[in-house]
Amino acid sequence: MTQQAEPAVTTPPAPGPGKASDGRTRERPLALRLLARPEVGVFLGAVAVLIFFLITAPAVRDGSSMANILYQSSTIGIMALPVALLMIGGEFDLSAGVAVITSALTASMTAYQLSMNVWVGVIVALIVSLAIGLFNGWLLVKTGLPSFLVTLGTFLILQGVNLAVTKAITGNVATDDISDMDGFDQAKALFASSFEVGGVNVKITVVWWLVFAALATWVLLRTRYGNWIFAVGGNKESSRAVGVPVTFTKISLFMLVGFGAWFVGMHQLFSFNTVQSGEGVGQELIYIAAAVIGGCLLTGGAGSAIGPVFGAFMFGMVQQGIVYAGWNPDWFKAFLGVMLLGAVLINLWVQRTATRR
């Protein structure tokens, strides 16, 4: 009887060797799991760029210089966040840059030309910005055209309207100064004020940038809407088959970009009191590049909200670091192009390394 009981004790395989012998069930090391995260590569890149400029440009070590770098990063990062969410959802928006100027022009001219409180202009600008996003999303869903074509058309329309309407109403390419109008000080406090930290002035946009990043991260990782974004970006038809509201998700993402354009447009207006109607062209590529560097795929379905934060910081770091280093600023765009290609290649290598068995 004892001999019959022995096989029952000795036959079960040990858990450790069993797991090690099965490549499908073997748990990957923590380092590889971290590398699989889309934001890890850009974080390492941002640290490398920061260290580089700390060494080559001693002025960067000053608190006021770092505050200025964070400010430049925030103006890019606030828009890069909704652009990143849109890219995770499988689309992108070429009109984002000029839409910022459209929003600022609308608020300025509504308030000044109609002699109204600036908050009226702010609200009208919000409605216009959301309407632009609604139009882009609706046209994309109804026609099935690629977002590249839809938003390229919107980009050209807004670029022409910005210049033509501003010239027709103001007689100039810029809007009038609104700094002495009712409500200006309150609006400036919300969109363009600064506060002191350790003797250094920090722009309020830095705070808004971090708040929006935290909110976007929570939405992506903790809400049903975040699951919808990943789903429609991964496979639109499969998502629709399981009950995901694809139309709502796509249109709302474009409207979210419109909200970002409104917020950045209000910051520009209340920072400089006036707006140049020809600005904004080319900024959409900066926003998209910050999202791509942050790990968002152009094909959709992958990415994060934290990655574009580091991507925007890299852009701000390079933009100001070149100046502090005393280099020719004409090399800025070339430096960004190299950084973009390098970041994409590094992200590709990191992902392949992380998923290799």
C-alpha positions as CSV (number, residue, x, y, z in Angstrom):
1,M,0.0,0.0,0.0
2,T,2.9,2.2,0.7
3,Q,4.4,1.4,-2.7
4,Q,1.2,2.4,-4.4
5,A,1.2,5.8,-2.7
6,E,4.7,6.8,-3.7
7,P,3.8,7.6,-7.4
8,A,1.2,10.0,-6.2
9,V,3.9,11.9,-4.3
10,T,6.7,11.8,-6.9
11,T,4.9,12.2,-10.2
12,P,3.7,15.8,-10.1
13,P,6.4,18.0,-11.8
14,A,7.9,20.8,-9.9
15,P,6.3,24.2,-10.7
16,G,9.6,26.0,-11.4
17,P,11.0,23.7,-14.1
18,G,7.5,23.4,-15.7
19,K,7.3,27.1,-16.2
20,A,10.8,27.4,-17.4
21,S,10.3,24.7,-20.0
22,D,7.2,26.4,-21.5
23,G,8.2,29.6,-23.4
24,R,4.5,30.6,-23.7
25,T,4.0,30.8,-20.0
26,R,7.4,32.1,-18.9
27,E,7.0,35.5,-17.3
28,R,9.3,38.1,-18.9
29,P,11.8,40.0,-16.8
30,L,10.6,43.3,-15.3
31,A,13.1,45.3,-17.4
32,L,11.6,43.9,-20.6
33,R,8.1,44.6,-19.4
34,L,9.0,48.2,-18.7
35,L,10.6,48.6,-22.1
36,A,7.4,47.4,-23.7
37,R,5.7,50.6,-22.4
38,P,5.5,53.2,-25.1
39,E,6.6,56.1,-22.9
40,V,9.7,54.5,-21.5
41,G,11.8,55.1,-24.6
42,V,10.9,58.7,-24.9
43,F,11.6,59.2,-21.1
44,L,15.1,57.9,-21.6
45,G,15.5,60.1,-24.6
46,A,14.3,63.2,-22.7
47,V,16.7,62.5,-19.9
48,A,19.6,62.1,-22.4
49,V,18.6,65.5,-24.1
50,L,18.4,67.2,-20.7
51,I,21.8,65.9,-19.6
52,F,23.3,66.9,-23.0
53,F,22.2,70.5,-22.7
54,L,23.1,70.7,-19.0
55,I,26.6,69.9,-20.1
56,T,26.8,72.0,-23.3
57,A,24.7,75.0,-22.1
58,P,25.5,75.9,-18.5
59,A,22.7,78.6,-18.6
60,V,20.2,75.7,-18.6
61,R,21.1,75.0,-15.0
62,D,19.6,78.3,-13.9
63,G,16.1,78.1,-12.4
64,S,14.6,80.8,-14.7
65,S,16.0,79.0,-17.8
66,M,14.4,75.8,-16.7
67,A,11.1,77.6,-16.1
68,N,11.3,79.0,-19.6
69,I,12.0,75.5,-21.0
70,L,9.0,74.2,-19.2
71,Y,6.8,77.0,-20.5
72,Q,7.8,76.3,-24.1
73,S,7.2,72.6,-23.5
74,S,3.7,73.3,-22.0
75,T,2.5,75.3,-25.0
76,I,3.4,72.3,-27.2
77,G,2.3,69.7,-24.7
78,I,-1.2,71.0,-24.1
79,M,-2.0,70.5,-27.8
80,A,0.1,67.3,-28.1
81,L,-2.2,65.5,-25.6
82,P,-5.5,65.6,-27.5
83,V,-3.5,65.1,-30.8
84,A,-2.0,62.0,-29.1
85,L,-5.5,60.7,-28.1
86,L,-6.7,61.2,-31.6
87,M,-3.7,59.3,-33.0
88,I,-4.4,56.4,-30.6
89,G,-7.9,56.5,-32.0
90,G,-6.4,55.9,-35.5
91,E,-6.6,59.5,-36.9
92,F,-4.6,62.7,-36.9
93,D,-5.4,66.4,-37.5
94,L,-3.4,68.6,-39.8
95,S,-5.5,71.7,-39.0
96,A,-4.6,71.8,-35.3
97,G,-2.0,74.5,-35.7
98,V,-4.1,77.0,-37.6
99,A,-7.1,76.1,-35.5
100,V,-5.2,77.6,-32.5
101,I,-4.9,81.0,-34.4
102,T,-8.6,80.7,-35.6
103,S,-9.7,80.5,-31.9
104,A,-7.6,83.4,-30.8
105,L,-8.7,85.6,-33.7
106,T,-12.4,84.8,-33.1
107,A,-12.1,85.7,-29.4
108,S,-10.2,88.9,-30.1
109,M,-12.4,90.3,-32.9
110,T,-15.6,89.3,-31.3
111,A,-14.7,91.2,-28.2
112,Y,-13.1,94.2,-29.8
113,Q,-15.2,94.8,-32.9
114,L,-18.5,94.3,-31.0
115,S,-17.3,96.2,-27.9
116,M,-18.1,93.4,-25.6
117,N,-16.6,91.8,-22.5
118,V,-13.7,89.6,-23.5
119,W,-15.4,86.6,-21.9
120,V,-18.0,86.7,-24.6
121,G,-15.2,86.4,-27.2
122,V,-13.7,83.5,-25.2
123,I,-17.0,81.6,-25.2
124,V,-17.7,82.3,-28.9
125,A,-14.1,81.0,-29.6
126,L,-14.8,77.8,-27.7
127,I,-18.0,77.2,-29.7
128,V,-16.1,77.8,-33.0
129,S,-13.2,75.6,-32.0
130,L,-15.5,72.7,-31.0
131,A,-17.5,73.2,-34.3
132,I,-14.3,72.8,-36.3
133,G,-13.6,69.6,-34.5
134,L,-17.1,68.5,-35.0
135,F,-16.9,69.2,-38.7
136,N,-13.7,67.3,-39.2
137,G,-15.0,64.3,-37.3
138,W,-18.5,64.3,-39.0
139,L,-17.0,64.6,-42.5
140,L,-14.5,61.8,-41.8
141,V,-17.2,59.5,-40.5
142,K,-19.8,60.3,-43.2
143,T,-17.5,60.1,-46.2
144,G,-14.9,57.5,-45.1
145,L,-12.1,59.7,-46.4
146,P,-8.7,59.5,-44.7
147,S,-8.2,62.1,-41.9
148,F,-5.2,63.3,-43.9
149,L,-7.4,64.6,-46.7
150,V,-10.2,65.9,-44.5
151,T,-8.0,67.9,-42.2
152,L,-5.7,69.0,-45.0
153,G,-8.7,70.7,-46.5
154,T,-9.7,72.2,-43.2
155,F,-6.1,73.4,-42.7
156,L,-6.2,75.3,-46.1
157,I,-9.7,76.7,-45.4
158,L,-8.7,78.0,-42.0
159,Q,-5.4,79.4,-43.2
160,G,-7.2,81.4,-45.9
161,V,-10.1,82.5,-43.6
162,N,-7.7,83.7,-40.9
163,L,-5.9,86.0,-43.2
164,A,-8.9,87.2,-45.3
165,V,-11.3,87.8,-42.5
166,T,-8.8,89.6,-40.3
167,K,-7.8,91.9,-43.1
168,A,-11.4,92.6,-44.0
169,I,-12.4,93.4,-40.4
170,T,-9.3,95.1,-38.9
171,G,-7.7,96.4,-42.1
172,N,-4.5,94.7,-40.9
173,V,-3.0,91.2,-40.6
174,A,-3.2,91.4,-36.8
175,T,-6.0,92.0,-34.4
176,D,-6.3,95.1,-32.2
177,D,-4.9,95.3,-28.6
178,I,-7.6,94.1,-26.1
179,S,-5.6,94.6,-22.9
180,D,-7.8,97.5,-21.7
181,M,-11.2,95.8,-22.2
182,D,-13.5,94.5,-19.6
183,G,-12.7,91.0,-18.3
184,F,-9.2,91.0,-19.7
185,D,-7.4,90.7,-16.3
186,Q,-9.6,87.8,-15.2
187,A,-9.1,85.9,-18.4
188,K,-5.4,86.6,-18.3
189,A,-5.2,85.2,-14.8
190,L,-6.8,81.9,-16.1
191,F,-4.9,81.5,-19.3
192,A,-1.7,83.4,-19.2
193,S,-0.7,84.3,-15.6
194,S,2.4,83.3,-13.8
195,F,3.3,82.6,-10.2
196,E,6.6,82.5,-8.2
197,V,8.3,79.4,-7.0
198,G,11.6,79.8,-5.1
199,G,12.1,83.2,-6.7
200,V,11.4,81.9,-10.2
201,N,8.4,82.9,-12.3
202,V,6.5,79.9,-13.6
203,K,3.8,80.2,-16.2
204,I,0.3,78.9,-15.4
205,T,0.4,76.8,-18.6
206,V,2.9,74.5,-17.0
207,V,0.3,73.6,-14.3
208,W,-2.5,73.2,-16.9
209,W,-0.2,71.0,-18.9
210,L,0.4,68.6,-16.0
211,V,-3.3,68.7,-15.0
212,F,-4.4,67.8,-18.5
213,A,-1.8,65.1,-18.7
214,A,-3.0,63.5,-15.5
215,L,-6.7,63.7,-16.7
216,A,-5.8,62.2,-20.1
217,T,-3.9,59.3,-18.4
218,W,-6.9,58.6,-16.1
219,V,-9.3,58.7,-19.1
220,L,-7.2,56.2,-21.1
221,L,-6.4,53.8,-18.3
222,R,-9.5,53.9,-16.0
223,T,-12.6,54.7,-18.1
224,R,-14.7,53.0,-20.7
225,Y,-14.1,55.9,-23.1
226,G,-10.4,55.1,-22.9
227,N,-11.1,51.5,-23.9
228,W,-13.1,52.8,-26.8
229,I,-10.2,55.0,-28.0
230,F,-7.8,52.0,-28.1
231,A,-10.5,49.8,-29.7
232,V,-11.4,52.1,-32.6
233,G,-7.7,52.8,-33.2
234,G,-6.9,49.1,-33.3
235,N,-9.8,47.9,-35.5
236,K,-12.8,50.0,-36.2
237,E,-15.0,47.3,-37.7
238,S,-14.3,44.8,-34.9
239,S,-15.0,47.6,-32.3
240,R,-18.3,48.4,-33.9
241,A,-19.2,44.7,-33.9
242,V,-18.8,44.5,-30.1
243,G,-20.8,47.6,-29.4
244,V,-18.2,50.4,-29.3
245,P,-19.8,53.7,-30.5
246,V,-17.2,54.3,-33.2
247,T,-18.9,57.4,-34.6
248,F,-19.2,59.1,-31.2
249,T,-15.6,58.2,-30.3
250,K,-14.1,59.6,-33.5
251,I,-16.1,62.8,-33.5
252,S,-15.5,63.5,-29.8
253,L,-11.7,63.0,-30.3
254,F,-11.7,65.6,-33.0
255,M,-13.7,67.9,-30.8
256,L,-11.1,67.3,-28.0
257,V,-8.4,68.6,-30.4
258,G,-10.7,71.6,-30.9
259,F,-10.8,72.2,-27.2
260,G,-7.0,72.0,-27.0
261,A,-6.7,74.5,-29.9
262,W,-9.1,76.9,-28.0
263,F,-7.1,76.7,-24.8
264,V,-3.8,77.4,-26.4
265,G,-5.3,80.1,-28.6
266,M,-6.6,81.8,-25.5
267,H,-3.2,81.6,-23.9
268,Q,-1.6,83.2,-26.9
269,L,-4.2,86.0,-27.1
270,F,-4.0,86.9,-23.4
271,S,-0.2,86.6,-23.3
272,F,0.4,89.1,-26.2
273,N,-2.9,91.0,-26.3
274,T,-3.0,90.7,-30.1
275,V,-2.8,87.9,-32.7
276,Q,-1.0,87.6,-36.0
277,S,-3.4,86.0,-38.5
278,G,-0.7,84.2,-40.5
279,E,0.8,82.2,-37.5
280,G,0.2,78.6,-36.7
281,V,1.3,77.1,-40.0
282,G,3.6,74.2,-39.3
283,Q,2.7,73.8,-35.6
284,E,0.5,70.9,-36.4
285,L,3.6,68.9,-37.4
286,I,5.2,69.8,-34.0
287,Y,2.2,68.5,-32.2
288,I,2.1,65.3,-34.2
289,A,5.8,64.8,-33.9
290,A,5.7,65.2,-30.1
291,A,3.0,62.5,-30.0
292,V,5.0,60.2,-32.3
293,I,8.1,60.7,-30.2
294,G,6.0,59.9,-27.2
295,G,5.2,56.4,-28.6
296,C,1.9,57.0,-30.4
297,L,1.7,55.0,-33.6
298,L,0.4,56.6,-36.8
299,T,-1.6,53.4,-37.4
300,G,-3.5,53.9,-34.1
301,G,-4.3,51.6,-31.3
302,A,-1.2,52.2,-29.2
303,G,0.3,55.0,-27.1
304,S,-0.1,56.8,-23.9
305,A,-0.7,60.3,-22.5
306,I,2.5,60.4,-20.5
307,G,4.7,59.7,-23.6
308,P,3.7,63.0,-25.4
309,V,4.5,64.9,-22.2
310,F,8.1,63.8,-22.5
311,G,8.0,64.3,-26.2
312,A,6.9,67.9,-25.7
313,F,9.6,68.4,-23.1
314,M,12.2,67.3,-25.5
315,F,11.0,69.8,-28.1
316,G,11.0,72.6,-25.5
317,M,14.4,71.5,-24.3
318,V,15.9,71.6,-27.8
319,Q,14.2,74.8,-28.7
320,Q,15.6,76.8,-25.8
321,G,18.7,74.7,-25.3
322,I,20.0,75.7,-28.7
323,V,19.6,79.4,-27.8
324,Y,21.2,79.0,-24.4
325,A,24.1,77.1,-26.0
326,G,24.7,80.0,-28.4
327,W,24.2,78.0,-31.5
328,N,22.6,79.2,-34.7
329,P,18.8,78.8,-34.2
330,D,18.4,78.1,-37.9
331,W,19.4,74.5,-37.1
332,F,16.5,74.0,-34.8
333,K,14.2,72.3,-37.3
334,A,17.1,70.1,-38.5
335,F,17.8,69.1,-35.0
336,L,14.1,68.2,-34.4
337,G,14.1,66.1,-37.6
338,V,17.1,64.1,-36.4
339,M,15.5,63.8,-33.0
340,L,12.2,62.5,-34.5
341,L,13.9,59.9,-36.6
342,G,16.1,58.8,-33.8
343,A,13.2,58.5,-31.3
344,V,11.2,56.5,-33.8
345,L,14.1,54.1,-34.4
346,I,14.8,53.8,-30.7
347,N,11.2,53.1,-29.9
348,L,11.1,50.5,-32.7
349,W,14.2,48.8,-31.3
350,V,13.0,48.9,-27.7
351,Q,9.6,47.3,-28.7
352,R,11.3,44.6,-30.7
353,T,13.7,43.9,-27.8
354,A,10.9,43.9,-25.3
355,T,8.8,41.4,-27.2
356,R,11.6,39.1,-28.2
357,R,11.5,35.7,-26.5
